Amino acid sequence: MSQLLLPASCFDFMRQLKQNNNREWFAQNKETYQQQLELVEVFAGGLLNLMNTHDVIETPNAKKALHRIYRDIRFSKDKTPFKTNWSGNFTRAGKHRRGGYYFHLEPGNTFIGGGFWAPNNPDLKRIRDDIAFDASPLQKIISSTEFKTTFGVLEGEQLKTAPKGYAADHEAIELLRYKQFLVRKHFTDAEALKPDFVNRASDTFKAMRPFFDYMSDVLTANVNGEED
């Protein structure tokens, strides 16, 4: 268990980087960054192993899961060159397993999240059509005690009005207005640095499964309920 502990030094480095977010400082501290990155990789590798006990993950290893530290600043007003968090994602294996897993490790803003960040138009229509036909399966999931205790509420960007083709007075209009379908659980710094955090992170991902299974059925079954 101890080898999967997320060390406090990983957060310490990010605090320093936030105060010195420039290429000169980063170059001078590149060796420290590499050391901390290796520790985060160990943590992510342990989390990946746990994930594969309750799901089938396509991501082959922690190195592939972790995101680059360098920010894409081409179209951003914020020109700081580096992210001030450790983050990564796990991809579920097979086209019939939908939904993405995401972890974000940052002082004061650590969370475990997942869902459907940018569904394409055909996928979004399939989700909305299913909700319009019968919203009760999704409503049952997001109103369950486990969901509310773990995630609180369904998150994601929403339209201000009814989407085209759906009645503004539909009883499930709040769900129909979603353009993203996201879930997230926050952890304090103290919680993130405890030895059991890797297990809690895995359990949080596991709690997403009813939501993911529902969406997977909607997105991969044809009108006869058979897999596409």
Helices and strands as residue ranges (DSSP letters): G 2-4, H 8-19, H 23-28, H 30-51, H 62-65, E 86-91, E 100-105, E 110-116, H 121-133, H 136-142, H 145-150, H 173-176, E 181-187, H 189-192, H 197-206, H 209-220
